[in-house]
Amino acid sequence: MILTAHQPVYLPWLGLFHKIALADLFCYFDIAQYQTKDYNNRNKIKTHTGEMWLSVPVESKGHLDKSVGDIRIVQQGWQRKHLKSIELTYLKTPYFRDYIEELRELLIGRSFDTLSALNLEMLRLLMRCLGIETPIVKASDYSFEGMKSDLVLDMCLQLGANVYIFGAQGRTYADVDRFCASGVFPYFQEYKHPVYRQPNGEFLPYMSVIDLLFNEGPRSREILLSGNASRSDLVAMSRLSDGGVTA
């Protein structure tokens, strides 16, 4: 079973959906420590003047000691501001009408107390738009033990994974030998960002996946997977790893 995980992020980029699409199971890692000036509560869209950050306001008191799952949203009208920015930016894109109503319903029609709850529902919506059906479990529903590499390995063992997809930064802390000795093949994603149709001048990578959806519509999943590892690649590499050789 191929597993991957990631902490809650707002309006995620393409690379996260590539990992999820390859996996049999995705663990929503809501027990991770909240990170300021990261992507837990913000992401970028491309406007006619360049990139623009959309940030969800959160309570700042004591957040450095809290997990992402405990971070509460400050209710100050940010939803309508985000929706207006998205509408103004993507109104003339080819697939604006295909996705805007569901996005509007999530932002305006629903209310979320915590950042984690918002990000999870946003993730589910965007996965549906991309046709990705990978099941999701929440880390907070389990009792994973350890730190860094040991914590990830314990998650793999408890969830029954024999392949785990790390992000590229996983190379800095993963104990590859221990993973292999435990029967879990570690794969380190090196995402190759595709170029797609995008108005307003020079192409800007690393935007939220909604930039891709509004511009490319039904082709979005094919585009975000193109030029990158496939499920069959991971299975073949894990079978050839021979207890220690990783991708």
N, C-alpha and C positions, 0 to 999 in steps of 0.2 A: 504494500500500500504506500502510495506516494503522499507525503504530508508536507505542507508548508504553513507558515504562520507569519503574522505581522501585527504590530500594535495598531490601535485605531488611528486613522488619519482622515482628514477632511478632503472630500473631492479628490481621491487619489489619482496618481499618474499612471501611465500605461504599464510600467514595469510590474506593478503589483498585480494587475490583472493577468499578465503573462504567467506569473508564478501560480496564481489561483487556477488558471485554466489548465495547467499541467498536472495539478494535484488531484488526488482522490478525495482529499479532505483538507479544509482550511481551518486553522485554529485562530480565532480572533483573540489576540493576546492582550486582553484588557487589564492584565495584572502588571504590565510594564510601567516603569516610572514615567510620569509626565515630563515631557521635554519642552522647555520654553524655546521660542524662536526656531521651532522645528515644524513638522507637518501635522502634528496632532490636531491642531485647530485652524489650519490655514492651508491654502494652496493658490496656484496661479492660473489665470486665464490670459489670453492674448487679445488686447484691445487694439484700436487703430493707432494708439500711441505707444504700443509695446506691452510688456507684461504688467499685470495688475494682481496684487495680492487680495484675496478674500479671506478675512480673518474672523473667526467666531470669538466674541469676547467671553472670557471665563474668569471666575473668581480667582484672584491672585493670592489671597491669604493662605499660607501653608501649602501652596501647590508643589513646592519642591520636595515635600515629604509624602506626596500622594501618588497613587497609581492613576493611570489614565482613566480607569473606570470610576474613580471617585471625584473627578473634576466636574464641577457644576458650571453651567452656562449662565452668563449674565444676560437677563432678558431686557434688552434696550433697543429693540427694533432692528436688529442686525439682519433678520430674515428678509425683510422687504428691501433693504439696501443691497443685499447680495443678489436677490432676484432681479432687481432693476438693473444692476450692473451686467448680469448675465443676459438679460433681454436686450439691452442696448448694444451689447457686444455681438450677439449672435443672431439678431433678428433677421438679417439678410442671408444667413447661411442656408445651404440647400435643405438641411434636415432639421431646422429649428422647430417646426411644428410637430415633428415626430416625437420629440422628447420633452418639450417645455412644459406640457400640462402635468405630467407626473412629477417633474421636478418642482413645479409651482405648488402642487398639492403637498409634497413633503415639506417644503420650506414654509409655506403660509398656512396650509390646512392642518398642520400637526404641530404639537408643542413638545419639546424635549427638555427635561431638567438637566440631564448630564450630557457631556460631550460624547461619551462612549455610545450612548443610546442613539444619538443623532448620527454618528459616523457609521454605526452598524446598519441602520436603515438606509442611509445613503449608499453604502456598499452594496446592499441587497438590490436596491433599485438599479444601480449601474451595472451590476452583474446581469440582471434581467435584460437590460438594454443591449448588452453584448452577447447574450445567449450563453452565458456561462452558468452551469448548473451544479458546480461543486458544492457539496454540503458544508455548512459552517458549524463549528462548535466554539464555545467561549471558554477561555482558559480559566476564568473565575468559577466555572462549574466543576473544576478539578482541583486536586491538591498536588501540583507539580513541585518538586523539591530540587534544591541546588541553586547554583549561581552560574550565569552565562552559559558556557558550553554544557555543563552538567545539567542545568535546568532544561535546555533544549533536548538533550538526550533523554532525560526522564520523561518529558512530554512525548517523545517518539515512542518510547517503550510502553508507556501507559495507553497510548492511542493505537498501538499495534503497527507502527510504520516500519518499513524496511528501506525506504528512501526518504531523505529529507532535503528540501530545497532551501538553502540559505540565500540571502542576498549577498551581493559581492563583498560587503563588509564582514561577513561571517568568517572570512579567511583570517581575520585578525584575532579571533578568539576561539574558533572551533578546535576541539581536540580530535583531529581526524582519526588518529590511531584508536582512540577509545570508541569512537562511533563505529568504526569498522569491526573492532573486536566484539562489539555488542550486536553486530548484525544489521547495522543501519548505514546505508551508503549516503555520504554527504555530497550533495551537488551544490556548487556555488554559481549562482546566476550571474552572468555577464550580459546584461540586457543591451541589445543593439537597437537604438531608438530609430524607428522608421521615419521617413519623410512623407508627409501626406499633404493633400490640398489644404491650404491655410491662407486666408486673405491677409491684407494689411502688411505687405512688404515681405522682408526676409523671413524664412521659416525659423520659428523658435521652438526648440524641443523642451521637454520636461514640463509641459503644461498639464493641467487637470485633464483627465480622460474625456470630460465633456467637450473639450475643444475638438477632439477627434470625432466624437459622436455627431456633433452639430455639422461638421464639415464633410464627413464621409458616411454617416448613417449605417446601413446594413453591412458595409464593407469593413467596419471598424474592427471587428474581431479578427478577421483575416489580416488586416494591416498590422495590428499590434503584435500578432504572432509571427509575422513574416521575418525571415532572416535570423530567427532565434531557435533555441533548442525546442524539440517537440517531446511529447510523452514517450514516443518510441525511442528517441535518443537517450532519454534518461534510463529507460528499462535496459537498453543495450549496454550502456555504460556501467550500470550497476551489476550486470551479469559478468562483465569483463573486468571488474575492479579487483577481483582476487584478493579481497581483504586489505585494501589499503591504497590502491591507485584511484585517485579521484579526478573528477573533471576539472 
